[in-house]
Amino acid sequence: MGIVYLASLLTGIGCMLLLDHRFRLFFWRDAKAAAIVTVVGVLFLLGWDLSGIALGIFLRGEGAIATGVLIAPELPLEEPVFLLFLVLCTMVLFTGARRMLAALPTRSASEDRERENA
């Protein structure tokens, strides 16, 4: 039971990568840029977590679904995996939303004036 959370995170990462692959949104659009963004994002958030831990703001909660493995004081093994999922999910959603918005038909200024006058 102690691996459920980690397995769920890895499954979520796999699902995000499948979605990314299907629509060529992030890693399958530009792997080098995606890798840089992912590493920088995870390191930033990990630094944020470590700062919060050092200040006594973030504490590790006990949970039956977690592995219980710590990679640093108050920093469970699942945290960097969660941060990876968070960055990947954010970038897939962002690039997908950009693509959807770009596909919307644009209105010309004359169409806007016609709507205002109607």
C-alpha positions in Angstrom: 0.0 0.0 0.0 3.0 2.3 0.6 3.6 2.8 -3.1 0.1 3.9 -4.3 0.9 7.7 -4.4 4.2 7.2 -6.3 2.5 4.8 -8.7 -0.3 7.3 -9.2 2.1 10.1 -10.0 4.1 7.9 -12.4 0.8 6.9 -14.1 -0.2 10.6 -14.4 3.2 11.4 -15.9 2.7 8.6 -18.4 -0.7 9.9 -19.3 0.6 13.4 -19.8 3.4 12.1 -22.1 0.9 10.1 -24.1 -1.3 13.2 -24.6 1.8 15.2 -25.4 2.8 12.6 -28.0 -0.6 12.4 -29.6 -0.9 16.2 -30.2 2.9 17.0 -30.3 2.5 19.7 -27.7 5.7 19.9 -25.6 8.4 17.2 -25.7 7.3 15.9 -29.1 7.3 19.4 -30.5 10.8 20.5 -29.3 12.4 18.0 -27.0 15.5 20.2 -26.2 13.4 23.2 -25.2 11.0 21.1 -23.3 13.8 19.4 -21.3 15.3 22.7 -20.4 11.9 24.1 -19.2 11.2 21.0 -17.3 14.5 20.9 -15.5 14.4 24.6 -14.7 10.8 24.3 -13.5 11.4 21.3 -11.3 14.6 22.8 -9.8 12.8 26.1 -9.1 10.0 24.3 -7.3 12.3 22.0 -5.5 14.3 25.0 -4.2 11.0 26.6 -3.1 10.2 23.4 -1.2 13.6 23.2 0.4 13.3 26.9 1.5 9.9 26.1 3.0 11.3 23.1 4.8 14.3 25.1 6.1 11.9 27.8 7.4 9.7 25.2 9.1 6.8 26.0 6.9 6.6 22.7 5.0 6.4 19.4 7.0 6.1 15.9 5.7 2.8 14.4 6.6 2.4 10.7 7.5 0.4 8.8 4.9 -0.3 5.1 4.4 -0.2 5.5 0.6 3.3 7.1 0.6 6.6 5.1 0.4 8.0 6.8 3.5 11.4 7.1 1.8 13.0 10.5 2.5 15.7 12.0 0.2 16.3 14.9 2.6 14.8 15.8 6.0 11.0 16.4 5.5 11.4 15.7 1.7 9.7 12.5 0.6 10.7 10.6 -2.5 7.4 11.5 -4.1 7.9 15.2 -4.0 10.3 15.6 -7.0 8.1 13.2 -8.9 5.1 15.3 -8.1 6.9 18.4 -9.2 7.8 16.8 -12.4 4.2 15.9 -13.0 3.2 19.5 -12.1 5.6 21.0 -14.6 4.7 18.5 -17.3 1.0 18.9 -16.8 1.2 22.7 -16.8 3.2 22.8 -20.0 0.9 20.4 -21.8 -2.1 22.4 -20.8 -0.4 25.7 -21.7 0.7 24.5 -25.1 -2.6 22.8 -25.8 -4.5 26.0 -24.8 -2.3 28.1 -27.1 -2.9 25.8 -30.0 -6.7 25.8 -29.4 -6.8 29.6 -29.1 -4.7 30.0 -32.3 -7.2 27.8 -34.1 -10.1 30.1 -33.3 -11.3 32.1 -36.2 -10.3 35.8 -36.0 -12.8 38.6 -36.5 -11.8 41.6 -38.6 -12.4 45.2 -37.5 -15.2 45.5 -40.1 -17.0 42.5 -38.6 -16.7 44.1 -35.1 -18.2 47.4 -36.5 -21.1 45.5 -38.1 -21.9 43.8 -34.8 -21.8 47.1 -32.9 -24.1 48.7 -35.4 -26.6 45.8 -35.5 
